[in-house]
Amino acid sequence: MEEAGGQGPRPGVVTGGRAKMHPAFTVLFMLLFVLLCILGLLANGFIVLVLSREWVRRGRLLPSDLILFSLGLSRFCLQWVGMGNNFYYFLHLVDYCSGPARQFFGLPWDFLNSVTAWFGSWLSVLFCMKVANFTHPGFLWLKWRFPRITPLNLMFNYLFKTK
């Protein structure tokens, strides 16, 4: 593709396909990505491990712990799906763009991302109810009922997102 005046393409302009990154930058960014993924997996895995041990030991979890467990588990799975997606894209670009891999990684990504948002929202609601000090009867009733309906809310959100 030539520019006006018979000159070749301008330096640094991609004329077709995708731009090539310097190999050193590619290795640097992949290493940074892997380190951040490992950090996320360790942090969320630690939360899930500690709370699952507590659940097995006591036989139940507090509502805040149940929400944290669900949030940690969904983020742990989301991290694995994201890492698998990025590595597959990096290693098999042609197959990724033309094959079913996009849907294979996209559907779990969308599901886990929305479930994570729901669990984060429920955690915010729970902490808001713990720190708020209102005397309105409706708020007091909700504050009294919320710990009992938390497992039901989490199950409903999970089932609602799978349909």
ZAZA-985589 format. One record per residue (C-alpha): residue number from 1; residue in one letter; chain; y, z negated, x negated. Coordinates in pm, 1 decimal. Example, Ala and Ser with C-alpha at 12.3 -4.5 7.8 and 13.67 -1.06 7.14 Angstrom:
! ZAZA-985589
+-----+----+----+----------+----------+----------+
|   i | aa | ch |       yy |       zz |       xx |
+-----+----+----+----------+----------+----------+
|   1 |  A |  A |   -450.0 |   -780.0 |  -1230.0 |
|   2 |  S |  A |   -106.0 |   -714.0 |  -1367.0 |
+-----+----+----+----------+----------+----------+
This chain:
! ZAZA-985589
+-----+----+----+----------+----------+----------+
|   i | aa | ch |       yy |       zz |       xx |
+-----+----+----+----------+----------+----------+
|   1 |  M |  A |      0.0 |      0.0 |      0.0 |
|   2 |  E |  A |    320.1 |    108.8 |   -164.9 |
|   3 |  E |  A |    671.7 |     -5.7 |   -113.6 |
|   4 |  A |  A |    955.9 |    232.2 |    -37.8 |
|   5 |  G |  A |   1058.2 |    423.2 |   -347.6 |
|   6 |  G |  A |    702.7 |    478.9 |   -475.4 |
|   7 |  Q |  A |    662.5 |    136.7 |   -632.8 |
|   8 |  G |  A |    340.9 |    -61.2 |   -603.9 |
|   9 |  P |  A |    312.0 |   -383.8 |   -410.8 |
|  10 |  R |  A |    543.1 |   -665.6 |   -506.5 |
|  11 |  P |  A |    389.9 |   -933.1 |   -726.4 |
|  12 |  G |  A |    266.3 |  -1233.8 |   -531.5 |
|  13 |  V |  A |    244.1 |  -1046.3 |   -201.7 |
|  14 |  V |  A |    -94.7 |  -1021.1 |    -40.5 |
|  15 |  T |  A |   -156.4 |   -668.2 |     82.6 |
|  16 |  G |  A |   -487.0 |   -727.9 |    254.5 |
|  17 |  G |  A |   -751.6 |   -994.9 |    271.2 |
|  18 |  R |  A |   -670.5 |  -1346.1 |    168.9 |
|  19 |  A |  A |   -470.8 |  -1471.5 |   -126.9 |
|  20 |  K |  A |   -664.4 |  -1589.2 |   -428.1 |
|  21 |  M |  A |   -594.2 |  -1935.6 |   -557.6 |
|  22 |  H |  A |   -618.2 |  -2020.9 |   -922.3 |
|  23 |  P |  A |   -966.4 |  -2167.0 |   -992.0 |
|  24 |  A |  A |   -819.9 |  -2485.8 |  -1139.1 |
|  25 |  F |  A |   -629.6 |  -2555.1 |   -816.5 |
|  26 |  T |  A |   -938.5 |  -2482.0 |   -610.7 |
|  27 |  V |  A |  -1143.2 |  -2732.7 |   -809.5 |
|  28 |  L |  A |   -862.3 |  -2989.0 |   -795.2 |
|  29 |  F |  A |   -822.0 |  -2961.7 |   -418.7 |
|  30 |  M |  A |  -1197.9 |  -2966.8 |   -356.7 |
|  31 |  L |  A |  -1230.1 |  -3277.5 |   -574.2 |
|  32 |  L |  A |   -941.3 |  -3443.9 |   -391.4 |
|  33 |  F |  A |  -1097.1 |  -3350.3 |    -57.1 |
|  34 |  V |  A |  -1436.7 |  -3492.3 |   -156.9 |
|  35 |  L |  A |  -1281.2 |  -3815.6 |   -283.7 |
|  36 |  L |  A |  -1083.6 |  -3864.5 |     38.8 |
|  37 |  C |  A |  -1392.3 |  -3790.1 |    248.2 |
|  38 |  I |  A |  -1598.5 |  -4040.1 |     51.6 |
|  39 |  L |  A |  -1324.5 |  -4299.6 |     96.0 |
|  40 |  G |  A |  -1318.1 |  -4238.2 |    472.6 |
|  41 |  L |  A |  -1697.8 |  -4250.2 |    494.8 |
|  42 |  L |  A |  -1710.7 |  -4576.7 |    300.4 |
|  43 |  A |  A |  -1437.0 |  -4742.4 |    505.8 |
|  44 |  N |  A |  -1576.5 |  -4639.6 |    845.5 |
|  45 |  G |  A |  -1934.3 |  -4701.2 |    733.1 |
|  46 |  F |  A |  -1838.1 |  -5051.5 |    622.6 |
|  47 |  I |  A |  -1681.7 |  -5124.9 |    963.1 |
|  48 |  V |  A |  -1991.3 |  -4996.0 |   1143.6 |
|  49 |  L |  A |  -2227.8 |  -5186.0 |    912.5 |
|  50 |  V |  A |  -2050.0 |  -5520.0 |    945.7 |
|  51 |  L |  A |  -2013.5 |  -5494.2 |   1322.6 |
|  52 |  S |  A |  -2371.1 |  -5374.6 |   1374.2 |
|  53 |  R |  A |  -2499.0 |  -5673.1 |   1173.5 |
|  54 |  E |  A |  -2285.5 |  -5898.1 |   1392.6 |
|  55 |  W |  A |  -2419.6 |  -5728.0 |   1704.7 |
|  56 |  V |  A |  -2781.9 |  -5776.4 |   1593.9 |
|  57 |  R |  A |  -2720.2 |  -6136.4 |   1490.9 |
|  58 |  R |  A |  -2538.8 |  -6247.1 |   1807.8 |
|  59 |  G |  A |  -2682.3 |  -6000.8 |   2056.3 |
|  60 |  R |  A |  -2336.9 |  -5896.8 |   2179.8 |
|  61 |  L |  A |  -1991.3 |  -5805.1 |   2055.6 |
|  62 |  L |  A |  -1644.6 |  -5907.9 |   2164.2 |
|  63 |  P |  A |  -1451.8 |  -5631.6 |   2345.1 |
|  64 |  S |  A |  -1226.4 |  -5570.8 |   2044.7 |
|  65 |  D |  A |  -1528.2 |  -5553.5 |   1813.3 |
|  66 |  L |  A |  -1706.6 |  -5315.9 |   2049.6 |
|  67 |  I |  A |  -1407.5 |  -5082.7 |   2051.1 |
|  68 |  L |  A |  -1378.0 |  -5106.8 |   1671.3 |
|  69 |  F |  A |  -1749.7 |  -5033.6 |   1634.7 |
|  70 |  S |  A |  -1723.7 |  -4728.3 |   1860.3 |
|  71 |  L |  A |  -1410.8 |  -4607.4 |   1682.7 |
|  72 |  G |  A |  -1564.7 |  -4655.4 |   1337.6 |
|  73 |  L |  A |  -1885.1 |  -4476.9 |   1438.3 |
|  74 |  S |  A |  -1703.1 |  -4182.0 |   1591.5 |
|  75 |  R |  A |  -1474.9 |  -4147.8 |   1287.4 |
|  76 |  F |  A |  -1775.7 |  -4175.0 |   1053.5 |
|  77 |  C |  A |  -1946.0 |  -3887.6 |   1236.8 |
|  78 |  L |  A |  -1617.7 |  -3693.6 |   1254.8 |
|  79 |  Q |  A |  -1581.2 |  -3724.4 |    877.8 |
|  80 |  W |  A |  -1929.4 |  -3578.0 |    822.1 |
|  81 |  V |  A |  -1866.0 |  -3289.5 |   1061.5 |
|  82 |  G |  A |  -1532.7 |  -3213.0 |    894.7 |
|  83 |  M |  A |  -1683.1 |  -3224.9 |    548.6 |
|  84 |  G |  A |  -1974.4 |  -3001.4 |    650.6 |
|  85 |  N |  A |  -1735.4 |  -2756.2 |    814.7 |
|  86 |  N |  A |  -1508.4 |  -2731.9 |    511.0 |
|  87 |  F |  A |  -1792.2 |  -2691.4 |    263.0 |
|  88 |  Y |  A |  -1962.5 |  -2428.1 |    476.0 |
|  89 |  Y |  A |  -1632.1 |  -2242.7 |    512.1 |
|  90 |  F |  A |  -1568.0 |  -2260.7 |    138.8 |
|  91 |  L |  A |  -1917.3 |  -2149.1 |     37.0 |
|  92 |  H |  A |  -1990.2 |  -1893.4 |    313.3 |
|  93 |  L |  A |  -1657.9 |  -1746.1 |    424.9 |
|  94 |  V |  A |  -1797.6 |  -1416.6 |    556.0 |
|  95 |  D |  A |  -2079.3 |  -1584.7 |    749.5 |
|  96 |  Y |  A |  -1839.1 |  -1844.6 |    885.6 |
|  97 |  C |  A |  -1597.5 |  -1591.0 |   1028.8 |
|  98 |  S |  A |  -1859.4 |  -1359.6 |   1180.7 |
|  99 |  G |  A |  -2144.9 |  -1595.6 |   1273.1 |
| 100 |  P |  A |  -2197.4 |  -1887.1 |   1510.7 |
| 101 |  A |  A |  -2100.7 |  -2145.0 |   1246.8 |
| 102 |  R |  A |  -1754.0 |  -2184.2 |   1396.4 |
| 103 |  Q |  A |  -1901.7 |  -2303.7 |   1723.7 |
| 104 |  F |  A |  -2169.2 |  -2506.1 |   1546.4 |
| 105 |  F |  A |  -1898.6 |  -2710.0 |   1375.5 |
| 106 |  G |  A |  -1624.0 |  -2666.1 |   1635.8 |
| 107 |  L |  A |  -1797.0 |  -2821.7 |   1935.1 |
| 108 |  P |  A |  -1890.3 |  -3151.9 |   1766.1 |
| 109 |  W |  A |  -1546.3 |  -3159.7 |   1603.6 |
| 110 |  D |  A |  -1368.5 |  -3125.3 |   1938.1 |
| 111 |  F |  A |  -1594.5 |  -3381.5 |   2105.3 |
| 112 |  L |  A |  -1566.3 |  -3641.2 |   1828.8 |
| 113 |  N |  A |  -1193.6 |  -3586.9 |   1793.4 |
| 114 |  S |  A |  -1129.6 |  -3652.4 |   2162.8 |
| 115 |  V |  A |  -1366.6 |  -3951.5 |   2171.0 |
| 116 |  T |  A |  -1188.2 |  -4096.2 |   1867.5 |
| 117 |  A |  A |   -855.1 |  -4056.5 |   2045.8 |
| 118 |  W |  A |   -993.5 |  -4236.7 |   2353.4 |
| 119 |  F |  A |  -1131.6 |  -4524.8 |   2146.0 |
| 120 |  G |  A |   -803.4 |  -4555.8 |   1957.0 |
| 121 |  S |  A |   -615.8 |  -4564.1 |   2287.6 |
| 122 |  W |  A |   -842.1 |  -4835.9 |   2426.2 |
| 123 |  L |  A |   -794.2 |  -5037.7 |   2108.0 |
| 124 |  S |  A |   -417.1 |  -5009.5 |   2150.2 |
| 125 |  V |  A |   -441.9 |  -5122.0 |   2512.3 |
| 126 |  L |  A |   -657.2 |  -5419.4 |   2415.7 |
| 127 |  F |  A |   -423.0 |  -5533.1 |   2138.1 |
| 128 |  C |  A |   -122.2 |  -5483.0 |   2364.8 |
| 129 |  M |  A |   -283.1 |  -5707.6 |   2622.9 |
| 130 |  K |  A |   -359.9 |  -5970.3 |   2360.0 |
| 131 |  V |  A |     -6.0 |  -5992.4 |   2224.0 |
| 132 |  A |  A |    187.5 |  -5940.1 |   2549.0 |
| 133 |  N |  A |    302.8 |  -6250.2 |   2727.0 |
| 134 |  F |  A |    389.9 |  -6141.9 |   3082.7 |
| 135 |  T |  A |    348.0 |  -6362.5 |   3388.6 |
| 136 |  H |  A |    325.2 |  -6084.5 |   3644.0 |
| 137 |  P |  A |     14.3 |  -6140.7 |   3863.4 |
| 138 |  G |  A |   -107.4 |  -5781.5 |   3821.6 |
| 139 |  F |  A |    -89.7 |  -5805.6 |   3444.1 |
| 140 |  L |  A |   -264.1 |  -6143.4 |   3440.4 |
| 141 |  W |  A |   -542.6 |  -6004.6 |   3660.2 |
| 142 |  L |  A |   -583.5 |  -5705.6 |   3427.3 |
| 143 |  K |  A |   -579.9 |  -5931.9 |   3122.2 |
| 144 |  W |  A |   -852.6 |  -6145.0 |   3279.0 |
| 145 |  R |  A |  -1069.0 |  -5843.9 |   3380.3 |
| 146 |  F |  A |  -1030.8 |  -5627.5 |   3069.6 |
| 147 |  P |  A |  -1289.0 |  -5800.5 |   2845.7 |
| 148 |  R |  A |  -1556.6 |  -5756.0 |   3113.4 |
| 149 |  I |  A |  -1488.6 |  -5389.6 |   3183.2 |
| 150 |  T |  A |  -1452.6 |  -5278.8 |   2819.4 |
| 151 |  P |  A |  -1819.9 |  -5172.5 |   2776.0 |
| 152 |  L |  A |  -1801.1 |  -4985.9 |   3106.2 |
| 153 |  N |  A |  -1479.4 |  -4810.1 |   2999.6 |
| 154 |  L |  A |  -1629.7 |  -4701.4 |   2668.9 |
| 155 |  M |  A |  -1945.6 |  -4571.5 |   2835.5 |
| 156 |  F |  A |  -1740.1 |  -4386.9 |   3098.5 |
| 157 |  N |  A |  -1522.9 |  -4223.6 |   2832.4 |
| 158 |  Y |  A |  -1826.2 |  -4117.9 |   2632.9 |
| 159 |  L |  A |  -2003.4 |  -3972.9 |   2938.8 |
| 160 |  F |  A |  -1685.0 |  -3808.8 |   3063.9 |
| 161 |  K |  A |  -1638.7 |  -3628.0 |   2733.0 |
| 162 |  T |  A |  -1996.9 |  -3502.1 |   2719.7 |
| 163 |  K |  A |  -1966.1 |  -3311.0 |   3048.7 |
+-----+----+----+----------+----------+----------+
